[in-house]
Each structure stands twice: as structure tokens, then as C-alpha cells.
Amino acid sequence: MDGAEPLGERMARDLHLDEAFEEVMEKRGRADMPPEKELLIGTLILAGTVVLSKTDLPAQALSEVGGDA
């Protein structure tokens, strides 16, 4: 993607996403979510955060939707 910065593990750790995710899962009880699902959800959240904060994709999508109306 043009203009997008590579995603690094450091960003997730700087935002303390790993710690917050672990706390949430401990409160919920991990028994009802397998590690594969935890990994998928965490990855989707991190990727979404990057798309929203590091690219202009949301603005482009909104302008396209607004142009269709």
C-alpha cells in the first residue's frame, strides 16, 4: 500500500495491546476461547488499528460512499 508504514510488534507493545488483551481474556475466562481464536481476534484488532491510524483508507472509503449518494 502506498504511504503505509510497515507494522511492527513494537507498536502493539507501545500501545500495551498485549497486556490489555491478556487482562480481558483472564477476566472472561480463557476456557471458552481457544488460542487460535485469541490470535485471530488480536491480529484483526491490531490490523484495524493500523489501517485507521496509518492510512487514509477510511477517508477514501467515506468519500466514495459520499460520492455515490
All heavy atoms as TSV, in Angstrom:
chain	resi	resn	atom	element	x	y	z
A	1	MET	N	N	0.835	-1.167	0.000
A	1	MET	CA	C	0.000	0.000	0.000
A	1	MET	C	C	0.890	1.244	0.000
A	1	MET	O	O	1.773	1.366	0.830
A	1	MET	CB	C	-0.843	-0.025	1.274
A	1	MET	CG	C	-2.266	0.295	1.060
A	1	MET	SD	S	-3.175	0.285	2.610
A	1	MET	CE	C	-3.723	-1.392	2.622
A	2	ASP	N	N	0.640	2.140	-0.905
A	2	ASP	CA	C	1.431	3.364	-0.971
A	2	ASP	C	C	1.203	4.219	0.268
A	2	ASP	O	O	0.073	4.433	0.689
A	2	ASP	CB	C	1.055	4.180	-2.207
A	2	ASP	CG	C	1.497	3.499	-3.489
A	2	ASP	OD1	O	2.407	2.654	-3.414
A	2	ASP	OD2	O	0.928	3.809	-4.547
A	3	GLY	N	N	2.282	4.698	0.864
A	3	GLY	CA	C	2.194	5.597	2.001
A	3	GLY	C	C	1.997	4.916	3.339
A	3	GLY	O	O	2.051	5.561	4.369
A	4	ALA	N	N	1.750	3.624	3.352
A	4	ALA	CA	C	1.537	2.918	4.615
A	4	ALA	C	C	2.889	2.509	5.192
A	4	ALA	O	O	3.794	2.113	4.470
A	4	ALA	CB	C	0.673	1.688	4.406
A	5	GLU	N	N	3.016	2.642	6.491
A	5	GLU	CA	C	4.242	2.232	7.163
A	5	GLU	C	C	4.133	0.760	7.537
A	5	GLU	O	O	3.041	0.272	7.825
A	5	GLU	CB	C	4.429	3.051	8.439
A	5	GLU	CG	C	4.631	4.524	8.175
A	5	GLU	CD	C	4.744	5.317	9.467
A	5	GLU	OE1	O	5.030	4.722	10.523
A	5	GLU	OE2	O	4.527	6.529	9.406
A	6	PRO	N	N	5.262	0.036	7.549
A	6	PRO	CA	C	5.203	-1.366	7.962
A	6	PRO	C	C	4.773	-1.481	9.421
A	6	PRO	O	O	5.096	-0.614	10.241
A	6	PRO	CB	C	6.629	-1.877	7.777
A	6	PRO	CG	C	7.455	-0.724	7.346
A	6	PRO	CD	C	6.586	0.469	7.186
A	7	LEU	N	N	4.034	-2.515	9.709
A	7	LEU	CA	C	3.552	-2.754	11.059
A	7	LEU	C	C	4.612	-3.516	11.835
A	7	LEU	O	O	5.118	-4.531	11.377
A	7	LEU	CB	C	2.261	-3.578	10.997
A	7	LEU	CG	C	1.705	-4.062	12.315
A	7	LEU	CD1	C	1.338	-2.866	13.178
A	7	LEU	CD2	C	0.496	-4.926	12.079
A	8	GLY	N	N	4.940	-3.026	13.004
A	8	GLY	CA	C	5.917	-3.700	13.827
A	8	GLY	C	C	5.327	-4.110	15.158
A	8	GLY	O	O	4.344	-3.543	15.632
A	9	GLU	N	N	5.923	-5.107	15.747
A	9	GLU	CA	C	5.485	-5.575	17.060
A	9	GLU	C	C	5.628	-4.470	18.099
A	9	GLU	O	O	4.845	-4.374	19.028
A	9	GLU	CB	C	6.319	-6.791	17.465
A	9	GLU	CG	C	5.948	-7.346	18.808
A	9	GLU	CD	C	6.809	-8.523	19.214
A	9	GLU	OE1	O	7.513	-9.091	18.353
A	9	GLU	OE2	O	6.783	-8.869	20.402
A	10	ARG	N	N	6.610	-3.607	17.902
A	10	ARG	CA	C	6.860	-2.524	18.853
A	10	ARG	C	C	5.629	-1.631	19.022
A	10	ARG	O	O	5.309	-1.188	20.118
A	10	ARG	CB	C	8.056	-1.691	18.370
A	10	ARG	CG	C	8.503	-0.633	19.322
A	10	ARG	CD	C	9.324	-1.238	20.450
A	10	ARG	NE	N	8.616	-1.005	21.693
A	10	ARG	CZ	C	8.722	-1.737	22.785
A	10	ARG	NH1	N	9.495	-2.786	22.820
A	10	ARG	NH2	N	8.060	-1.460	23.868
A	11	MET	N	N	4.926	-1.365	17.928
A	11	MET	CA	C	3.740	-0.516	18.005
A	11	MET	C	C	2.682	-1.127	18.926
A	11	MET	O	O	2.106	-0.444	19.770
A	11	MET	CB	C	3.147	-0.305	16.616
A	11	MET	CG	C	1.901	0.546	16.616
A	11	MET	SD	S	1.221	0.610	14.955
A	11	MET	CE	C	0.075	1.933	15.169
A	12	ALA	N	N	2.448	-2.409	18.762
A	12	ALA	CA	C	1.463	-3.094	19.610
A	12	ALA	C	C	1.891	-3.055	21.069
A	12	ALA	O	O	1.074	-2.833	21.964
A	12	ALA	CB	C	1.285	-4.532	19.152
A	13	ARG	N	N	3.157	-3.242	21.311
A	13	ARG	CA	C	3.649	-3.220	22.693
A	13	ARG	C	C	3.619	-1.809	23.269
A	13	ARG	O	O	3.316	-1.633	24.443
A	13	ARG	CB	C	5.039	-3.819	22.770
A	13	ARG	CG	C	5.030	-5.291	22.394
A	13	ARG	CD	C	6.160	-6.061	23.000
A	13	ARG	NE	N	6.168	-7.416	22.531
A	13	ARG	CZ	C	5.452	-8.398	23.063
A	13	ARG	NH1	N	4.658	-8.163	24.071
A	13	ARG	NH2	N	5.543	-9.618	22.576
A	14	ASP	N	N	3.916	-0.805	22.448
A	14	ASP	CA	C	3.851	0.584	22.913
A	14	ASP	C	C	2.434	0.958	23.329
A	14	ASP	O	O	2.232	1.756	24.245
A	14	ASP	CB	C	4.343	1.554	21.830
A	14	ASP	CG	C	5.849	1.499	21.627
A	14	ASP	OD1	O	6.550	0.931	22.489
A	14	ASP	OD2	O	6.309	2.007	20.588
A	15	LEU	N	N	1.454	0.395	22.635
A	15	LEU	CA	C	0.056	0.649	22.969
A	15	LEU	C	C	-0.448	-0.274	24.082
A	15	LEU	O	O	-1.608	-0.177	24.478
A	15	LEU	CB	C	-0.818	0.466	21.718
A	15	LEU	CG	C	-0.568	1.467	20.601
A	15	LEU	CD1	C	-1.316	1.053	19.345
A	15	LEU	CD2	C	-0.976	2.865	21.031
A	16	HIS	N	N	0.414	-1.163	24.545
A	16	HIS	CA	C	0.098	-2.127	25.606
A	16	HIS	C	C	-1.075	-3.032	25.234
A	16	HIS	O	O	-1.829	-3.485	26.087
A	16	HIS	CB	C	-0.189	-1.419	26.941
A	16	HIS	CG	C	0.922	-0.516	27.369
A	16	HIS	ND1	N	2.101	-0.985	27.882
A	16	HIS	CD2	C	1.047	0.829	27.306
A	16	HIS	CE1	C	2.905	0.020	28.147
A	16	HIS	NE2	N	2.305	1.142	27.795
A	17	LEU	N	N	-1.219	-3.293	23.934
A	17	LEU	CA	C	-2.308	-4.150	23.482
A	17	LEU	C	C	-2.144	-5.581	23.978
A	17	LEU	O	O	-3.136	-6.241	24.276
A	17	LEU	CB	C	-2.402	-4.134	21.956
A	17	LEU	CG	C	-2.788	-2.805	21.331
A	17	LEU	CD1	C	-2.798	-2.924	19.824
A	17	LEU	CD2	C	-4.133	-2.343	21.847
A	18	ASP	N	N	-0.907	-6.042	24.052
A	18	ASP	CA	C	-0.683	-7.403	24.526
A	18	ASP	C	C	-1.139	-7.563	25.975
A	18	ASP	O	O	-1.832	-8.520	26.324
A	18	ASP	CB	C	0.781	-7.811	24.354
A	18	ASP	CG	C	1.766	-6.852	25.011
A	18	ASP	OD1	O	1.416	-5.676	25.248
A	18	ASP	OD2	O	2.903	-7.290	25.286
A	19	GLU	N	N	-0.806	-6.597	26.813
A	19	GLU	CA	C	-1.197	-6.661	28.226
A	19	GLU	C	C	-2.714	-6.532	28.387
A	19	GLU	O	O	-3.330	-7.274	29.150
A	19	GLU	CB	C	-0.504	-5.552	29.013
A	19	GLU	CG	C	1.012	-5.686	29.050
A	19	GLU	CD	C	1.687	-4.426	29.564
A	19	GLU	OE1	O	0.997	-3.557	30.149
A	19	GLU	OE2	O	2.909	-4.319	29.378
A	20	ALA	N	N	-3.302	-5.599	27.658
A	20	ALA	CA	C	-4.745	-5.398	27.753
A	20	ALA	C	C	-5.498	-6.629	27.276
A	20	ALA	O	O	-6.487	-7.045	27.894
A	20	ALA	CB	C	-5.157	-4.178	26.929
A	21	PHE	N	N	-5.037	-7.233	26.196
A	21	PHE	CA	C	-5.689	-8.432	25.678
A	21	PHE	C	C	-5.630	-9.557	26.706
A	21	PHE	O	O	-6.629	-10.245	26.948
A	21	PHE	CB	C	-5.028	-8.856	24.364
A	21	PHE	CG	C	-5.740	-9.977	23.674
A	21	PHE	CD1	C	-6.909	-9.733	22.980
A	21	PHE	CD2	C	-5.246	-11.261	23.715
A	21	PHE	CE1	C	-7.580	-10.749	22.337
A	21	PHE	CE2	C	-5.906	-12.289	23.081
A	21	PHE	CZ	C	-7.075	-12.041	22.378
A	22	GLU	N	N	-4.472	-9.729	27.323
A	22	GLU	CA	C	-4.324	-10.768	28.342
A	22	GLU	C	C	-5.259	-10.522	29.523
A	22	GLU	O	O	-5.891	-11.446	30.040
A	22	GLU	CB	C	-2.869	-10.846	28.831
A	22	GLU	CG	C	-1.918	-11.416	27.817
A	22	GLU	CD	C	-2.218	-12.858	27.455
A	22	GLU	OE1	O	-2.617	-13.638	28.338
A	22	GLU	OE2	O	-2.072	-13.194	26.273
A	23	GLU	N	N	-5.377	-9.272	29.972
A	23	GLU	CA	C	-6.266	-8.949	31.090
A	23	GLU	C	C	-7.723	-9.239	30.755
A	23	GLU	O	O	-8.456	-9.801	31.562
A	23	GLU	CB	C	-6.113	-7.476	31.482
A	23	GLU	CG	C	-4.819	-7.178	32.198
A	23	GLU	CD	C	-4.684	-5.707	32.536
A	23	GLU	OE1	O	-5.714	-5.041	32.757
A	23	GLU	OE2	O	-3.541	-5.220	32.571
A	24	VAL	N	N	-8.135	-8.857	29.559
A	24	VAL	CA	C	-9.514	-9.100	29.144
A	24	VAL	C	C	-9.789	-10.594	29.099
A	24	VAL	O	O	-10.829	-11.066	29.585
A	24	VAL	CB	C	-9.797	-8.453	27.769
A	24	VAL	CG1	C	-11.117	-8.937	27.190
A	24	VAL	CG2	C	-9.785	-6.945	27.884
A	25	MET	N	N	-8.858	-11.342	28.540
A	25	MET	CA	C	-9.066	-12.786	28.434
A	25	MET	C	C	-9.080	-13.450	29.807
A	25	MET	O	O	-9.836	-14.393	30.037
A	25	MET	CB	C	-7.999	-13.411	27.531
A	25	MET	CG	C	-8.095	-12.940	26.085
A	25	MET	SD	S	-9.774	-12.985	25.385
A	25	MET	CE	C	-10.119	-14.715	25.443
A	26	GLU	N	N	-8.278	-12.967	30.732
A	26	GLU	CA	C	-8.289	-13.519	32.086
A	26	GLU	C	C	-9.630	-13.253	32.760
A	26	GLU	O	O	-10.172	-14.118	33.444
A	26	GLU	CB	C	-7.148	-12.925	32.911
A	26	GLU	CG	C	-5.790	-13.502	32.553
A	26	GLU	CD	C	-4.660	-12.834	33.317
A	26	GLU	OE1	O	-4.905	-12.171	34.347
A	26	GLU	OE2	O	-3.508	-12.982	32.866
A	27	LYS	N	N	-10.173	-12.056	32.573
A	27	LYS	CA	C	-11.472	-11.719	33.168
A	27	LYS	C	C	-12.593	-12.555	32.569
A	27	LYS	O	O	-13.509	-12.965	33.271
A	27	LYS	CB	C	-11.785	-10.234	32.972
A	27	LYS	CG	C	-10.964	-9.334	33.848
A	27	LYS	CD	C	-11.320	-7.876	33.592
A	27	LYS	CE	C	-10.455	-6.967	34.429
A	27	LYS	NZ	N	-10.702	-5.550	34.150
A	28	ARG	N	N	-12.550	-12.773	31.261
A	28	ARG	CA	C	-13.583	-13.557	30.578
A	28	ARG	C	C	-13.467	-15.034	30.890
A	28	ARG	O	O	-14.440	-15.755	30.827
A	28	ARG	CB	C	-13.454	-13.398	29.061
A	28	ARG	CG	C	-14.069	-12.143	28.540
A	28	ARG	CD	C	-14.222	-12.204	27.047
A	28	ARG	NE	N	-15.302	-13.120	26.713
A	28	ARG	CZ	C	-15.304	-13.945	25.678
A	28	ARG	NH1	N	-14.289	-13.992	24.879
A	28	ARG	NH2	N	-16.323	-14.716	25.434
A	29	GLY	N	N	-12.285	-15.493	31.121
A	29	GLY	CA	C	-12.053	-16.917	31.274
A	29	GLY	C	C	-11.659	-17.506	29.935
A	29	GLY	O	O	-12.431	-17.494	29.003
A	30	ARG	N	N	-10.453	-17.947	29.855
A	30	ARG	CA	C	-9.920	-18.436	28.588
A	30	ARG	C	C	-10.529	-19.759	28.153
A	30	ARG	O	O	-10.379	-20.149	27.012
A	30	ARG	CB	C	-8.414	-18.622	28.694
A	30	ARG	CG	C	-7.718	-17.327	28.856
A	30	ARG	CD	C	-6.253	-17.542	28.939
A	30	ARG	NE	N	-5.660	-16.331	28.440
A	30	ARG	CZ	C	-4.504	-16.259	27.884
A	30	ARG	NH1	N	-3.776	-17.318	27.746
A	30	ARG	NH2	N	-4.041	-15.128	27.457
A	31	ALA	N	N	-11.194	-20.441	29.031
A	31	ALA	CA	C	-11.697	-21.768	28.697
A	31	ALA	C	C	-12.636	-21.736	27.495
A	31	ALA	O	O	-12.715	-22.702	26.751
A	31	ALA	CB	C	-12.408	-22.367	29.899
A	32	ASP	N	N	-13.343	-20.630	27.290
A	32	ASP	CA	C	-14.299	-20.605	26.195
A	32	ASP	C	C	-13.742	-20.026	24.895
A	32	ASP	O	O	-14.467	-19.821	23.950
A	32	ASP	CB	C	-15.573	-19.864	26.592
A	32	ASP	CG	C	-15.311	-18.450	27.096
A	32	ASP	OD1	O	-14.211	-17.926	26.882
A	32	ASP	OD2	O	-16.232	-17.891	27.712
A	33	MET	N	N	-12.419	-19.768	24.837
A	33	MET	CA	C	-11.829	-19.285	23.596
A	33	MET	C	C	-10.477	-19.965	23.379
A	33	MET	O	O	-9.544	-19.767	24.154
A	33	MET	CB	C	-11.640	-17.776	23.616
A	33	MET	CG	C	-11.155	-17.245	22.277
A	33	MET	SD	S	-10.939	-15.454	22.210
A	33	MET	CE	C	-12.610	-14.899	22.298
A	34	PRO	N	N	-10.363	-20.754	22.315
A	34	PRO	CA	C	-9.080	-21.421	22.037
A	34	PRO	C	C	-8.011	-20.408	21.624
A	34	PRO	O	O	-8.337	-19.324	21.138
A	34	PRO	CB	C	-9.411	-22.367	20.886
A	34	PRO	CG	C	-10.674	-21.873	20.296
A	34	PRO	CD	C	-11.397	-21.094	21.356
A	35	PRO	N	N	-6.736	-20.754	21.811
A	35	PRO	CA	C	-5.640	-19.841	21.475
A	35	PRO	C	C	-5.678	-19.371	20.017
A	35	PRO	O	O	-5.330	-18.232	19.728
A	35	PRO	CB	C	-4.376	-20.664	21.728
A	35	PRO	CG	C	-4.798	-21.769	22.612
A	35	PRO	CD	C	-6.256	-22.006	22.373
A	36	GLU	N	N	-6.123	-20.223	19.101
A	36	GLU	CA	C	-6.194	-19.830	17.697
A	36	GLU	C	C	-7.163	-18.662	17.505
A	36	GLU	O	O	-6.894	-17.740	16.748
A	36	GLU	CB	C	-6.651	-21.018	16.829
A	36	GLU	CG	C	-5.690	-22.180	16.810
A	36	GLU	CD	C	-5.886	-23.151	17.970
A	36	GLU	OE1	O	-6.779	-22.942	18.810
A	36	GLU	OE2	O	-5.128	-24.130	18.023
A	37	LYS	N	N	-8.274	-18.713	18.200
A	37	LYS	CA	C	-9.260	-17.640	18.093
A	37	LYS	C	C	-8.726	-16.365	18.749
A	37	LYS	O	O	-8.927	-15.267	18.237
A	37	LYS	CB	C	-10.568	-18.073	18.747
A	37	LYS	CG	C	-11.717	-17.156	18.439
A	37	LYS	CD	C	-13.030	-17.742	18.936
A	37	LYS	CE	C	-14.191	-16.871	18.566
A	37	LYS	NZ	N	-15.469	-17.451	19.012
A	38	GLU	N	N	-8.043	-16.494	19.876
A	38	GLU	CA	C	-7.424	-15.334	20.533
A	38	GLU	C	C	-6.452	-14.650	19.584
A	38	GLU	O	O	-6.441	-13.422	19.468
A	38	GLU	CB	C	-6.653	-15.760	21.787
A	38	GLU	CG	C	-7.506	-16.154	22.950
A	38	GLU	CD	C	-6.655	-16.502	24.156
A	38	GLU	OE1	O	-5.694	-15.770	24.460
A	38	GLU	OE2	O	-6.949	-17.517	24.802
A	39	LEU	N	N	-5.625	-15.442	18.916
A	39	LEU	CA	C	-4.639	-14.905	17.984
A	39	LEU	C	C	-5.323	-14.192	16.822
A	39	LEU	O	O	-4.931	-13.083	16.438
A	39	LEU	CB	C	-3.737	-16.018	17.463
A	39	LEU	CG	C	-2.663	-15.608	16.467
A	39	LEU	CD1	C	-1.700	-14.608	17.106
A	39	LEU	CD2	C	-1.909	-16.823	15.984
A	40	LEU	N	N	-6.358	-14.795	16.280
A	40	LEU	CA	C	-7.088	-14.189	15.169
A	40	LEU	C	C	-7.711	-12.851	15.570
A	40	LEU	O	O	-7.562	-11.848	14.877
A	40	LEU	CB	C	-8.171	-15.141	14.663
A	40	LEU	CG	C	-9.068	-14.591	13.551
A	40	LEU	CD1	C	-8.246	-14.255	12.312
A	40	LEU	CD2	C	-10.159	-15.579	13.227
A	41	ILE	N	N	-8.378	-12.822	16.706
A	41	ILE	CA	C	-9.026	-11.596	17.163
A	41	ILE	C	C	-7.993	-10.503	17.448
A	41	ILE	O	O	-8.163	-9.356	17.049
A	41	ILE	CB	C	-9.911	-11.872	18.390
A	41	ILE	CG1	C	-11.122	-12.704	17.955
A	41	ILE	CG2	C	-10.351	-10.574	19.056
A	41	ILE	CD1	C	-11.974	-13.207	19.098
A	42	GLY	N	N	-6.926	-10.864	18.128
A	42	GLY	CA	C	-5.875	-9.887	18.421
A	42	GLY	C	C	-5.251	-9.320	17.164
A	42	GLY	O	O	-4.993	-8.117	17.058
A	43	THR	N	N	-5.026	-10.178	16.175
A	43	THR	CA	C	-4.446	-9.738	14.912
A	43	THR	C	C	-5.397	-8.807	14.168
A	43	THR	O	O	-4.984	-7.779	13.617
A	43	THR	CB	C	-4.099	-10.955	14.037
A	43	THR	OG1	O	-3.174	-11.788	14.754
A	43	THR	CG2	C	-3.487	-10.531	12.713
A	44	LEU	N	N	-6.676	-9.144	14.145
A	44	LEU	CA	C	-7.661	-8.281	13.476
A	44	LEU	C	C	-7.754	-6.909	14.138
A	44	LEU	O	O	-7.846	-5.888	13.457
A	44	LEU	CB	C	-9.035	-8.958	13.470
A	44	LEU	CG	C	-9.161	-10.174	12.562
A	44	LEU	CD1	C	-10.507	-10.861	12.782
A	44	LEU	CD2	C	-8.972	-9.799	11.109
A	45	ILE	N	N	-7.714	-6.898	15.461
A	45	ILE	CA	C	-7.770	-5.625	16.179
A	45	ILE	C	C	-6.537	-4.776	15.859
A	45	ILE	O	O	-6.649	-3.580	15.579
A	45	ILE	CB	C	-7.907	-5.859	17.698
A	45	ILE	CG1	C	-9.286	-6.440	18.008
A	45	ILE	CG2	C	-7.665	-4.568	18.485
A	45	ILE	CD1	C	-9.435	-6.964	19.431
A	46	LEU	N	N	-5.376	-5.391	15.883
A	46	LEU	CA	C	-4.142	-4.665	15.597
A	46	LEU	C	C	-4.126	-4.164	14.152
A	46	LEU	O	O	-3.798	-2.999	13.888
A	46	LEU	CB	C	-2.923	-5.551	15.867
A	46	LEU	CG	C	-1.567	-4.899	15.659
A	46	LEU	CD1	C	-1.414	-3.666	16.546
A	46	LEU	CD2	C	-0.464	-5.895	15.939
A	47	ALA	N	N	-4.522	-5.004	13.218
A	47	ALA	CA	C	-4.542	-4.595	11.817
A	47	ALA	C	C	-5.541	-3.449	11.609
A	47	ALA	O	O	-5.259	-2.492	10.883
A	47	ALA	CB	C	-4.900	-5.779	10.924
A	48	GLY	N	N	-6.689	-3.535	12.248
A	48	GLY	CA	C	-7.679	-2.461	12.142
A	48	GLY	C	C	-7.162	-1.153	12.696
A	48	GLY	O	O	-7.394	-0.086	12.116
A	49	THR	N	N	-6.460	-1.230	13.799
A	49	THR	CA	C	-5.877	-0.030	14.402
A	49	THR	C	C	-4.884	0.621	13.446
A	49	THR	O	O	-4.875	1.840	13.276
A	49	THR	CB	C	-5.178	-0.378	15.731
A	49	THR	OG1	O	-6.140	-0.945	16.619
A	49	THR	CG2	C	-4.536	0.831	16.362
A	50	VAL	N	N	-4.078	-0.198	12.803
A	50	VAL	CA	C	-3.082	0.327	11.871
A	50	VAL	C	C	-3.763	0.951	10.665
A	50	VAL	O	O	-3.407	2.047	10.224
A	50	VAL	CB	C	-2.093	-0.778	11.439
A	50	VAL	CG1	C	-1.209	-0.300	10.302
A	50	VAL	CG2	C	-1.247	-1.206	12.628
A	51	VAL	N	N	-4.775	0.274	10.115
A	51	VAL	CA	C	-5.480	0.816	8.948
A	51	VAL	C	C	-6.101	2.163	9.286
A	51	VAL	O	O	-6.037	3.112	8.506
A	51	VAL	CB	C	-6.548	-0.176	8.442
A	51	VAL	CG1	C	-7.495	0.490	7.463
A	51	VAL	CG2	C	-5.875	-1.383	7.797
A	52	LEU	N	N	-6.700	2.263	10.473
A	52	LEU	CA	C	-7.351	3.515	10.855
A	52	LEU	C	C	-6.361	4.633	11.152
A	52	LEU	O	O	-6.625	5.792	10.871
A	52	LEU	CB	C	-8.251	3.288	12.068
A	52	LEU	CG	C	-9.491	2.438	11.813
A	52	LEU	CD1	C	-10.206	2.146	13.122
A	52	LEU	CD2	C	-10.424	3.123	10.834
A	53	SER	N	N	-5.221	4.288	11.736
A	53	SER	CA	C	-4.301	5.333	12.183
A	53	SER	C	C	-3.166	5.639	11.206
A	53	SER	O	O	-2.615	6.732	11.240
A	53	SER	CB	C	-3.705	4.959	13.541
A	53	SER	OG	O	-2.881	3.806	13.429
A	54	LYS	N	N	-2.822	4.727	10.330
A	54	LYS	CA	C	-1.640	4.911	9.488
A	54	LYS	C	C	-1.943	5.042	8.003
A	54	LYS	O	O	-1.038	5.216	7.209
A	54	LYS	CB	C	-0.667	3.738	9.682
A	54	LYS	CG	C	-0.133	3.607	11.084
A	54	LYS	CD	C	0.832	4.707	11.385
A	54	LYS	CE	C	1.439	4.508	12.771
A	54	LYS	NZ	N	2.333	5.587	13.117
A	55	THR	N	N	-3.196	4.912	7.610
A	55	THR	CA	C	-3.526	5.039	6.191
A	55	THR	C	C	-4.697	6.000	6.030
A	55	THR	O	O	-5.331	6.393	7.008
A	55	THR	CB	C	-3.923	3.679	5.573
A	55	THR	OG1	O	-5.189	3.289	6.083
A	55	THR	CG2	C	-2.894	2.602	5.861
A	56	ASP	N	N	-4.998	6.330	4.795
A	56	ASP	CA	C	-6.156	7.173	4.529
A	56	ASP	C	C	-7.305	6.357	3.927
A	56	ASP	O	O	-8.218	6.899	3.324
A	56	ASP	CB	C	-5.784	8.356	3.645
A	56	ASP	CG	C	-5.279	7.927	2.276
A	56	ASP	OD1	O	-5.013	6.725	2.083
A	56	ASP	OD2	O	-5.158	8.789	1.397
A	57	LEU	N	N	-7.273	5.041	4.109
A	57	LEU	CA	C	-8.315	4.181	3.558
A	57	LEU	C	C	-9.714	4.521	4.070
A	57	LEU	O	O	-10.661	4.561	3.277
A	57	LEU	CB	C	-7.992	2.710	3.816
A	57	LEU	CG	C	-6.823	2.139	3.011
A	57	LEU	CD1	C	-6.559	0.695	3.416
A	57	LEU	CD2	C	-7.091	2.238	1.526
A	58	PRO	N	N	-9.894	4.767	5.385
A	58	PRO	CA	C	-11.247	5.124	5.837
A	58	PRO	C	C	-11.775	6.394	5.162
A	58	PRO	O	O	-12.930	6.442	4.750
A	58	PRO	CB	C	-11.086	5.327	7.343
A	58	PRO	CG	C	-9.904	4.488	7.703
A	58	PRO	CD	C	-8.989	4.610	6.511
A	59	ALA	N	N	-10.930	7.404	5.014
A	59	ALA	CA	C	-11.353	8.651	4.360
A	59	ALA	C	C	-11.685	8.404	2.893
A	59	ALA	O	O	-12.675	8.945	2.371
A	59	ALA	CB	C	-10.262	9.709	4.482
A	60	GLN	N	N	-10.889	7.573	2.230
A	60	GLN	CA	C	-11.161	7.244	0.830
A	60	GLN	C	C	-12.494	6.515	0.710
A	60	GLN	O	O	-13.290	6.809	-0.200
A	60	GLN	CB	C	-10.047	6.384	0.246
A	60	GLN	CG	C	-8.756	7.123	0.032
A	60	GLN	CD	C	-7.650	6.185	-0.447
A	60	GLN	OE1	O	-7.813	4.973	-0.523
A	60	GLN	NE2	N	-6.496	6.752	-0.749
A	61	ALA	N	N	-12.744	5.562	1.598
A	61	ALA	CA	C	-13.993	4.797	1.552
A	61	ALA	C	C	-15.193	5.729	1.784
A	61	ALA	O	O	-16.195	5.618	1.084
A	61	ALA	CB	C	-13.970	3.684	2.586
A	62	LEU	N	N	-15.064	6.635	2.744
A	62	LEU	CA	C	-16.162	7.559	3.013
A	62	LEU	C	C	-16.414	8.501	1.841
A	62	LEU	O	O	-17.563	8.809	1.519
A	62	LEU	CB	C	-15.884	8.365	4.285
A	62	LEU	CG	C	-16.004	7.597	5.591
A	62	LEU	CD1	C	-15.577	8.463	6.765
A	62	LEU	CD2	C	-17.431	7.098	5.795
A	63	SER	N	N	-15.351	8.942	1.201
A	63	SER	CA	C	-15.545	9.840	0.067
A	63	SER	C	C	-16.196	9.101	-1.104
A	63	SER	O	O	-17.006	9.678	-1.832
A	63	SER	CB	C	-14.226	10.470	-0.371
A	63	SER	OG	O	-13.363	9.513	-0.955
A	64	GLU	N	N	-15.868	7.823	-1.285
A	64	GLU	CA	C	-16.503	7.042	-2.335
A	64	GLU	C	C	-17.976	6.805	-2.039
A	64	GLU	O	O	-18.817	6.901	-2.936
A	64	GLU	CB	C	-15.779	5.709	-2.517
A	64	GLU	CG	C	-14.432	5.850	-3.180
A	64	GLU	CD	C	-13.726	4.514	-3.364
A	64	GLU	OE1	O	-14.398	3.473	-3.331
A	64	GLU	OE2	O	-12.504	4.539	-3.533
A	65	VAL	N	N	-18.298	6.536	-0.798
A	65	VAL	CA	C	-19.697	6.328	-0.397
A	65	VAL	C	C	-20.464	7.633	-0.552
A	65	VAL	O	O	-21.580	7.654	-1.068
A	65	VAL	CB	C	-19.804	5.808	1.054
A	65	VAL	CG1	C	-21.236	5.830	1.548
A	65	VAL	CG2	C	-19.225	4.400	1.136
A	66	GLY	N	N	-19.858	8.740	-0.140
A	66	GLY	CA	C	-20.496	10.046	-0.264
A	66	GLY	C	C	-20.698	10.439	-1.714
A	66	GLY	O	O	-21.675	11.098	-2.051
A	67	GLY	N	N	-19.793	10.030	-2.576
A	67	GLY	CA	C	-19.915	10.362	-3.992
A	67	GLY	C	C	-21.016	9.581	-4.684
A	67	GLY	O	O	-21.572	10.028	-5.680
A	68	ASP	N	N	-21.386	8.414	-4.125
A	68	ASP	CA	C	-22.441	7.589	-4.721
A	68	ASP	C	C	-23.830	8.075	-4.351
A	68	ASP	O	O	-24.796	7.725	-4.994
A	68	ASP	CB	C	-22.293	6.127	-4.263
A	68	ASP	CG	C	-21.070	5.475	-4.863
A	68	ASP	OD1	O	-20.535	5.991	-5.861
A	68	ASP	OD2	O	-20.644	4.422	-4.343
A	69	ALA	N	N	-23.920	8.862	-3.283
A	69	ALA	CA	C	-25.247	9.264	-2.793
A	69	ALA	C	C	-25.885	10.329	-3.641
A	69	ALA	O	O	-25.359	11.042	-4.379
A	69	ALA	CB	C	-25.121	9.776	-1.361
